[in-house]
């Protein structure tokens, strides 16, 4: 996976993802921090860590009505003092 560049407007901002139907920002499989989000046609929302998101990537792109990939932010830290 090639990492997507962090756009200049994204630098210094904490990651915020809002997906209707998700109550937690944790992987449905292992409980780690989620970086891949998908909305299924049934309306169910799912979230996965980078590892499980990569493992399920092909299935998600076939089955989900929308997929949000934030894996490029794995390991990125945001310094809130840089304003």
KADA-V612772 format. One record per residue. RES is the residue in one small letter. SS is DSSP state (2 for helix, 1 for strand, 0 for the rest). PHI is phi in degrees with one decimal (999 if undefined). Layout:
# KADA-V612772
res/ss/phi
RES/SS/PHI
RES/SS/PHI
This chain:
# KADA-V612772
res/ss/phi
x/0/999
x/0/-82.3
x/0/-73.7
x/0/-73.7
x/0/-68.3
x/0/-83.3
x/0/-66.0
x/0/-59.4
x/0/-73.9
x/0/-89.7
x/0/-67.7
x/0/81.5
x/0/-110.8
x/0/-66.7
x/0/-73.6
x/0/-133.3
x/0/-127.0
x/0/-118.0
x/0/-124.2
x/0/-55.7
x/0/96.6
x/0/-98.5
x/0/-98.2
x/0/-141.4
x/0/-98.6
x/1/-125.2
x/0/-63.9
x/0/-68.0
x/0/-91.5
x/0/-123.9
x/0/87.9
x/0/-72.2
x/1/-59.6
x/0/-84.6
x/0/-132.1
x/1/-126.1
x/1/-124.1
x/1/-142.0
x/1/-110.0
x/1/-85.1
x/0/-57.7
x/0/-72.3
x/0/101.3
x/0/-70.6
x/1/-107.9
x/1/-130.4
x/1/-136.6
x/1/-138.2
x/0/-69.6
x/2/-59.7
x/2/-63.8
x/2/-73.2
x/2/-61.6
x/2/-68.5
x/2/-62.5
x/0/-99.2
x/2/-52.3
x/2/-62.3
x/2/-63.3
x/2/-62.5
x/2/-68.8
x/2/-85.9
x/2/-92.7
x/1/-79.9
x/1/-83.4
x/1/-153.0
x/1/-128.9
x/1/-113.3
x/1/-108.1
x/0/-114.5
x/2/-62.4
x/2/-66.2
x/2/-95.7
x/0/-62.9
x/0/85.6
x/0/-80.4
x/0/-112.5
x/0/-111.9
x/0/-92.3
x/0/-72.0
x/0/-82.2
x/0/-89.9
x/0/-108.1
